[in-house]
Amino acid sequence: MVCWALRRAAQVRVHLARKASGVCRGPEHQASGARPAAPEPATRGALGALGGTVELLGKSYPQDGYSNLSRKVLSRVGRNLHNRPHHPLWLIKERVKQHFYAQYVGRSGTPLFSVYDDLSPVVTTWQNFDSLLVPADHPSRKKGDSYYLNATHMLRAHTSAHQWDLLRTGLDAFLVVGDVYRRDQIDAQHHPVFHQLEAVRLFSRHQLFAGVKDGENLQLFEQSSRSAHKQETHTLEATKLVEFDLKQTLTRLMTHLFGDGLDIRWVDCYFPFTHPSFEMEINFHGEWLEILGCGVMEQRLVNSAGAEDQIGWAFGLGLERLAMVLYDIPDIRLFWSEDERFLKQFCVQDINQKVKFQPLSKYPAVINDISFWLPRENYTENDFYDLVRTIGGDLVEKVDLIDKFEHPKCEGQGPALIPSLRFREWPPAVSHQPPCMYSRSCSLWILL
C-alpha cells in the first residue's frame, strides 16, 4: 500500500517540484482492504489556487494566498463525530453534559449551563484570534499551523472561537462542543481534526461573594498592577474565589469521569485569553497526564463582549484525549473508523459503563523510507504531512524524520536538504487483510 502511494507520488513529482511551497498541510471512509483513493483533479480542489472557490457547508469561499486546505481535511468537515450516538466521543460529551446538568441548576430548576454542539466550524480570523486577544505575531496564526479558507475565514482551531459571540448574547454559563482543525504531525496521538469541549462561567459580584463572611464589603474590580497571581483590573479576593470555583468544578468533573481517589495537580501556564492560566494533570495508572487548559478569563475579552460587571473562568479539553485514556484506545485515527467491530464496542446502555477497547488486528507494521530534496523556501514539515495524508490516508501510521543532508555545493544557496522520512503502514480498524507483500525498503527521490 505504501509502495502504491509512493508510485502515485512519483506521478505528481512535477507538480510537487513547482508547487511544494504551497502544498497544504494537515478521511473519508474507505472500503475494507481498499487502496486510498487518488486525489481528485486539481480544479477547485487545488485549494490555494488564486481565483478559485471552496464550497463548504452550503457556502462558497473565494480562495487567495492564504488558502491552504487539503481535500482530505475537507472530507472531515460535517462528520460531527461528537453527535453520533454511541460513538466514543459522543459518550464522553454526554457524560460531561450529564454531570453539568446534575451538578449545576439555576433558580428555576433548569440546567445552569446551556450546551452548543452544532455551531459551524467555519469562523472568521477575528473570531478565532482577535476576539481572544491572540497577538498578531502568535505562531498559531501562521499558515503552517492553521487551516485557512482565505485571509478572512478559516476552520476553527479551538472552540474558544465562539466565546465572544455567546457572551455577547448575554449568556453567562455555557458549554461548546465541536470539531477543531490544526495542521500537525503524523502519529498515533495527533490528527488534523479533533474535538474539543469548552466551558465558560461568569459571576456577578453578588454571585461570587454570596456566602462569604463580610462579602458585601468585597469588590470584583480595582486598578492596580498585573502580577503572576491576578490581572490589573481584578481584586485578589475575586481572582482567588474564581480560581477556587474553577478548580473545584474541574476536580468534580474528573472525579465523575475517572472515579474517586484521583491524584490531581495544577501547572502554571500561559494562554492569551486567560490569566492566571493552568493546565490540569491527573495521575492515571502511575503516569501524569495533561488533561486540559483553563484559567481566569481576561477581563478585556469579557468587557468587549458587553459583560463589564462580571468576572469568569473558562476551560477547554480534548474529547479524543479523554476517550483514549478512559477507553484505552491506542490510536487517534480509530475514531474515524466505520468498522462495526470498533463501533459496536461502545454501544452501551449506560453512558457511564466502563468500556475497554479490544484490538481488531494483530498484523505487523511495514516500514518504508522516502527521500526528496526540499524547496529552498516557504516549506514546513506540515506541508509534507498533509501531502502524505492526502495520498496515503490513515494507512500511514507515523512519519519520522530519520536523516537529513545538505550538499556542500549548496552552501549559502538555501536549504537544499535531503530528508529521509519513515512511513509505517498499519492495518486500521477497517482492514481484514494482511499488509501488502511489497519490499519493506522502498525509496523515492523527488528533485525539487
For each residue, the residues with C-beta under 8 A, 3 or more apart:
1: 4 5 35 36 366 392 395 425 435 436
2: 5 6 366 368 392 395 396 423 425 436 438 442
3: 6 7 368 436 438 439 442
4: 1 7 8 35 436
5: 1 2 8 9 36 388 391 392 395 396 423
6: 2 3 9 10 368 370 442 444
7: 3 4 10 11
8: 4 5 11 12 38 391
9: 5 6 12 13 16 370 387 391 444 446
10: 6 7 13 444 446
11: 7 8
12: 8 9 15 16
13: 9 10 16 17 446 447
14: 17 18
15: 12 18 19 42
16: 9 12 13 19 20 23 372 387 446 448
17: 13 14 20 446 447 448
18: 14 15
19: 15 16 22 23
20: 16 17 23 374 375 379 383 448
21: 375 377 378 379 383
22: 19 48 68 378
23: 16 19 20 383 384 386 387
24: 47 48 68 69 70 73 383 386 387 390
25: 68 70 144 183 192 380 382 383 384 385 386
26: 70 72 73 147 183 184 192 382 385 386 389 390
27: 30 72 75 76 333 336 389 393 394
28: 37 72 75 393
29: 336 338 430
30: 27 34 36 37 393 430
31: 34 430
32: 339 430 431 432 433
33: 430 431 432 433
34: 30 31
35: 1 4
36: 1 5 30 391 392 393 395
37: 28 30 393
38: 8
39: 42 45 71 390 391
40: 43 45 71
41: 45
42: 15 39 45 46 49
43: 40 46 52
44: 47 49 52 53 54 55
45: 39 40 41 42 71
46: 42 43 49 52
47: 24 44 52 54 63 67 68 69 70 71 74
48: 22 24 63 67 68 69
49: 42 44 46 52 63 67
50: 63 64 65
51: 62 63
52: 43 44 46 47 49 62 63 67
53: 44 60 61 62 63
54: 44 47 60 61 63 67 69 74 149
55: 44 58 59 60 61
56: 59 61 74 77 122 149
57: 77 78 120 122
58: 55
59: 55 56 122
60: 53 54 55
61: 53 54 55 56 122 149 150 153
62: 51 52 53 150
63: 47 48 49 50 51 52 53 54 67 149 150
64: 50 67 150 151
65: 50 151
66: 143 148 149 150 151
67: 47 48 49 52 54 63 64 148 149 150
68: 22 24 25 47 48 143 147 148 183
69: 24 47 48 54 73 74 147 148 149 155
70: 24 25 26 47 73 74 386 389 390
71: 39 40 45 47 74 75 390
72: 26 27 28 75 76 192 386 389 390 393
73: 24 26 69 70 76 77 147 155 181 192 193 386 389
74: 47 54 56 69 70 71 77
75: 27 28 71 72
76: 27 72 73 79 179 192 193 336
77: 56 57 73 74 121 155 179
78: 57
79: 76 179 336
80: 83 84 118 178 179
81: 84 87 89 90 179 195 335 336
82: 87 89 90 93 117 177 178 179 195 319
83: 80 90 93 117 118
84: 80 81 87 89 90
85: 90
86: 90 91 343 346 347 348
87: 81 82 84 90 91 335 343 346
88: 91 92 323 327 329 335 346 355
89: 81 82 84 92 93 195 319 320 323 335
90: 81 82 83 84 85 86 87 93 94
91: 86 87 88 94 95 323 346 348 351 355
92: 88 89 95 96 197 257 319 322 323 326
93: 82 83 89 90 96 97 117 177 197 319
94: 90 91 97 98 351
95: 91 92 98 99 256 257 351 352
96: 92 93 99 100 175 197 253 257
97: 93 94 100 101 115 175
98: 94 95 101 102 351 352
99: 95 96 102 103 252 253 256 257
100: 96 97 103 104 111 112 113 175 199 253
101: 97 98 104 105 111 113
102: 98 99
103: 99 100 252
104: 100 101 111 112 113 173
105: 101 109 110 111 112
106: 109 110 111 112
107:
108:
109: 105 106
110: 105 106
111: 100 101 104 105 106 114
112: 100 104 105 106 173
113: 100 101 104 173 174 175 199 201
114: 111 171 173 174 175
115: 97 174 175 176 177
116: 119 162 166 174 175 176 177
117: 82 83 93 175 176 177 178
118: 80 83 178
119: 116 162 176 178
120: 57 123
121: 77 155 156 178 179 180 181
122: 56 57 59 61 149 153 154 155 156
123: 120 127 128 153 154 155 156 161 162
124: 127 128 152 153 154
125: 128 129 130 141 148 151 152 153 154
126: 129 130 131
127: 123 124 130 131 156 161 162 164 165
128: 123 124 125 131 132 134 146 154 156 157 158 161
129: 125 126 132 134 138 140 141
130: 125 126 127 133 134
131: 126 127 128 161 163 164 165 301 304
132: 128 129 160 161 163 164 272 273 301
133: 130 272 273 298 300 301
134: 128 129 130 138 140 141 272 273
135: 138 272
136: 141
137: 141
138: 129 134 135 141 272
139: 142 145
140: 129 134 145 146 157
141: 125 129 134 136 137 138 145 146
142: 139 145 146
143: 66 68 146 148
144: 25 183 380 382 383
145: 139 140 141 142 157 182 183 382
146: 128 140 141 142 143 154 155 157 181 182 183
147: 26 68 69 73 154 155 157 181 182 183 192
148: 66 67 68 69 125 143 151 153 154
149: 54 56 61 63 66 67 69 122 153 154 155
150: 61 62 63 64 66 67 153
151: 64 65 66 125 148
152: 124 125
153: 61 122 123 124 125 148 149 150
154: 122 123 124 125 128 146 147 148 149 157
155: 69 73 77 121 122 123 146 147 149 180 181
156: 121 122 123 127 128 159 161 162 178 180 181
157: 128 140 145 146 147 154 161 180 181 182
158: 128 161 180 196 198 316
159: 156 162 176 177 178 180 196 197 198 316
160: 132 163 198 273 314 316
161: 123 127 128 131 132 156 157 158
162: 116 119 123 127 156 159 165 166 176 198
163: 131 132 160 166 167 176 198 200 273 301 305 314
164: 127 131 132 167 168 301 304 305
165: 127 131 162 168 169
166: 116 162 163 169 171 174 176 200
167: 163 164 170 171 172 200 202 302 305 306 307
168: 164 165 305 306
169: 165 166
170: 167 306
171: 114 166 167 174 200
172: 167 201 202 203 307 310 312
173: 104 112 113 114 200 201 202
174: 113 114 115 116 166 171 199 200
175: 96 97 100 113 114 115 116 117 197 198 199
176: 115 116 117 119 159 162 163 166 196 197 198 199
177: 82 93 115 116 117 159 195 196 197 198 319
178: 80 82 117 118 119 121 156 159 195 196
179: 76 77 79 80 81 82 121 193 194 195
180: 121 155 156 157 158 159 193 194 195 196
181: 73 121 146 147 155 156 157 192 193
182: 145 146 147 157 192 194
183: 25 26 68 144 145 146 147 192 382 385 386
184: 26 190 191 192 382 385
185: 190 381 382 385 399
186: 190 385 388 389 396 397 398 399
187: 190 397 398 399
188: 330 331 332 333 397 398
189: 332
190: 184 185 186 187 332
191: 184 194 320 332 333
192: 25 26 72 73 76 147 181 182 183 184 386 389
193: 73 76 179 180 181
194: 179 180 182 191 318 319 320 332
195: 81 82 89 177 178 179 180 318 319 320
196: 158 159 176 177 178 180 316 317 318 319
197: 92 93 96 159 175 176 177 316 317 319
198: 158 159 160 162 163 175 176 177 314 315 316
199: 100 113 174 175 176 314 315 316
200: 163 166 167 171 173 174 297 312 313 314
201: 113 172 173 245 249 312 313 314
202: 167 172 173 297 302 307 310 311 312
203: 172 207 208 242 245 310 311 312
204: 207 208 309 310
205: 208 209 218 219 220 309
206: 209 210
207: 203 204 210
208: 203 204 205 220 238 241 242 311
209: 205 206 212 215 216 218 241
210: 206 207 215
211: 215
212: 209 215 218 241
213:
214: 217 218
215: 209 210 211 212 218
216: 209
217: 214
218: 205 209 212 214 215 235 237 238
219: 205 222 235 237 238
220: 205 208 234 235 238 309 310 311
221: 233 234 235 238 299 311
222: 219 233 234 235
223: 232 233
224: 232
225: 232
226: 230 231 232 275
227: 230
228: 268 276
229: 236 239 276
230: 226 227 234 235 236 239 275 276 296
231: 226 234 239 275 296 298 299
232: 223 224 225 226
233: 221 222 223 299
234: 220 221 222 230 231 238 239 296 299 311
235: 218 219 220 221 222 230 238 239
236: 229 230 239 240
237: 218 219 240 241
238: 208 218 219 220 221 234 235 241 242 311
239: 229 230 231 234 235 236 242 243 276 296
240: 236 237 243 244
241: 208 209 212 237 238 244 245
242: 203 208 238 239 245 246 296 311 312 313
243: 239 240 246 247 276 296 313
244: 240 241 247 248
245: 201 203 241 242 248 249 313
246: 242 243 249 250 294 295 296 313 315
247: 243 244 250 251 266 278
248: 244 245 251 252
249: 201 245 246 252 253 313
250: 246 247 253 254 280 292 294 315
251: 247 248 254 255 264
252: 99 103 248 249 255 256
253: 96 99 100 249 250 256 257
254: 250 251 257 258 262 264 280 282 291
255: 251 252 258 259 260 262
256: 95 99 252 253
257: 92 95 96 99 253 254 322 326
258: 254 255 262 282 284 326
259: 255 262
260: 255
261:
262: 254 255 258 259 282 283 284
263: 282 283
264: 251 254 280 281 282 283
265: 280 281 283 288
266: 247 278 279 280 281
267: 278 279 280 281 290
268: 228 276 277 278
269: 277 278 279 293
270: 277
271: 274 275 277 293 295
272: 132 133 134 135 138 298
273: 132 133 134 160 163 297 298 301 314
274: 271 277 294 295 296 297 298 313 314
275: 226 230 231 271 295 296 298
276: 228 229 230 239 243 268 295 296
277: 268 269 270 271 274 293 294 295 296
278: 247 266 267 268 269 293 294 295
279: 266 267 269 290 291 292 293 294
280: 250 254 264 265 266 267 290 291 292 293 294 315
281: 264 265 266 267 288 289 290 291
282: 254 258 262 263 264 288 289 291
283: 262 263 264 265 286 287 288 289
284: 258 262 287 289 325
285:
286: 283
287: 283 284
288: 265 281 282 283
289: 281 282 283 284 325
290: 267 279 280 281
291: 254 279 280 281 282 317 321 322
292: 250 279 280 315 316 317 318
293: 269 271 277 278 279 280 315 316 317
294: 246 250 274 277 278 279 280 313 314 315 316
295: 246 271 274 275 276 277 278 313 314 315
296: 230 231 234 239 242 243 246 274 275 276 277 311 312 313
297: 200 202 273 274 301 302 311 312 313 314
298: 133 231 272 273 274 275 301 302
299: 221 231 233 234 302 303 311
300: 133 303 304
301: 131 132 133 163 164 273 297 298 304 305
302: 167 202 297 298 299 305 307 308 310 311 312
303: 299 300 306 307 308
304: 131 164 300 301
305: 163 164 167 168 301 302
306: 167 168 170 303
307: 167 172 202 302 303 310 312
308: 302 303
309: 204 205 220
310: 172 202 203 204 220 302 307
311: 202 203 208 220 221 234 238 242 296 297 299 302
312: 172 200 201 202 203 242 296 297 302 307
313: 200 201 242 243 245 246 249 274 294 295 296 297
314: 160 163 198 199 200 201 273 274 294 295 297
315: 198 199 246 250 280 292 293 294 295
316: 158 159 160 196 197 198 199 292 293 294
317: 196 197 291 292 293 321 322
318: 194 195 196 292 321 322
319: 82 89 92 93 177 194 195 196 197 322 323
320: 89 191 194 195 323 324 332 335
321: 291 317 318 324 325
322: 92 257 291 317 318 319 325 326
323: 88 89 91 92 319 320 326 327 329 335
324: 320 321 327 328 329 330 332
325: 284 289 321 322 328
326: 92 257 258 322 323 355
327: 88 323 324 346 355 356 357
328: 324 325 356 357
329: 88 323 324 332 334 335 357
330: 188 324 334 357 359
331: 188 334 397
332: 188 189 190 191 194 320 324 329 335
333: 27 188 191 336 337 394 428
334: 329 330 331 337 342 357 428 429
335: 81 87 88 89 320 323 329 332
336: 27 29 76 79 81 333 394
337: 333 334 342 343 428 429 430
338: 29 343 430
339: 32 342 343 360 428 429 430
340: 343 344
341: 344 345 360 429
342: 334 337 339 345 357 360 429
343: 86 87 337 338 339 340 346 347
344: 340 341 347
345: 341 342 355 357 358
346: 86 87 88 91 327 343 355
347: 86 343 344
348: 86 91 351 353 355
349: 353
350: 353
351: 91 94 95 98 348
352: 95 98
353: 348 349 350
354:
355: 88 91 326 327 345 346 348
356: 327 328
357: 327 328 329 330 334 342 345
358: 345
359: 330 362
360: 339 341 342 429
361: 427 428 429 431
362: 359
363: 427 431 434 435
364: 435
365: 397 424 425 426 435
366: 1 2 424 425 435 436 438 440
367: 422 423 424 425 440
368: 2 3 6 422 423 425 440 441 442 443
369: 402 420 421 422 423 441 442 443
370: 6 9 420 421 423 442 443 444
371: 418 419 420 421 443 444 445
372: 16 418 419 444 445 446 447 448
373: 416 417 418 445 446 447 448
374: 20 379 415 416 417 418 419 448
375: 20 21 378 379 448
376: 413 414 415 416
377: 21 414 415
378: 21 22 375
379: 20 21 374 375 383 415
380: 25 144 383
381: 185 384 385 401
382: 25 26 144 145 183 184 185 385 386
383: 20 21 23 24 25 144 379 380 386 387
384: 23 25 381 387 388 399 421
385: 25 26 183 184 185 186 381 382 388 389 399
386: 23 24 25 26 70 72 73 183 192 382 383 389 390
387: 9 16 23 24 383 384 390 391
388: 5 186 384 385 391 392 396 399 423
389: 26 27 70 72 73 186 192 385 386 392 393 396
390: 24 26 39 70 71 72 386 387
391: 5 8 9 36 39 387 388
392: 1 2 5 36 388 389 395 396 423
393: 27 28 30 36 37 72 389 396
394: 27 333 336 428
395: 1 2 5 36 392 425 426 428
396: 2 5 186 388 389 392 393 399 423 424 425
397: 186 187 188 331 365 423 424 425 426
398: 186 187 188 422 423 424
399: 185 186 187 384 385 388 396 421 422 423
400: 421 422
401: 381 404 419 420 421
402: 369 420 421 422
403: 419 420
404: 401 417 418 419 420
405: 417 418
406: 410 411 415 416 417 418
407: 410 416 418
408: 411
409:
410: 406 407 413 414 416
411: 406 408
412:
413: 376 410 416
414: 376 377 410
415: 374 376 377 379 406
416: 373 374 376 406 407 410 413
417: 373 374 404 405 406
418: 371 372 373 374 404 405 406 407
419: 371 372 374 401 403 404
420: 369 370 371 401 402 403 404 443
421: 369 370 371 384 399 400 401 402
422: 367 368 369 398 399 400 402
423: 2 5 367 368 369 370 388 392 396 397 398 399
424: 365 366 367 396 397 398
425: 1 2 365 366 367 368 395 396 397 435 436
426: 365 395 397 435
427: 361 363 431 433 434 435
428: 333 334 337 339 361 394 395 431
429: 334 337 339 341 342 360 361
430: 29 30 31 32 33 337 338 339
431: 32 33 361 363 427 428
432: 32 33
433: 32 33 427
434: 363 427
435: 1 363 364 365 366 425 426 427
436: 1 2 3 4 366 425
437:
438: 2 3 366 442
439: 3 442
440: 366 367 368
441: 368 369
442: 2 3 6 368 369 370 438 439
443: 368 369 370 371 420
444: 6 9 10 370 371 372
445: 371 372 373
446: 9 10 13 16 17 372 373
447: 13 17 372 373
448: 16 17 20 372 373 374 375
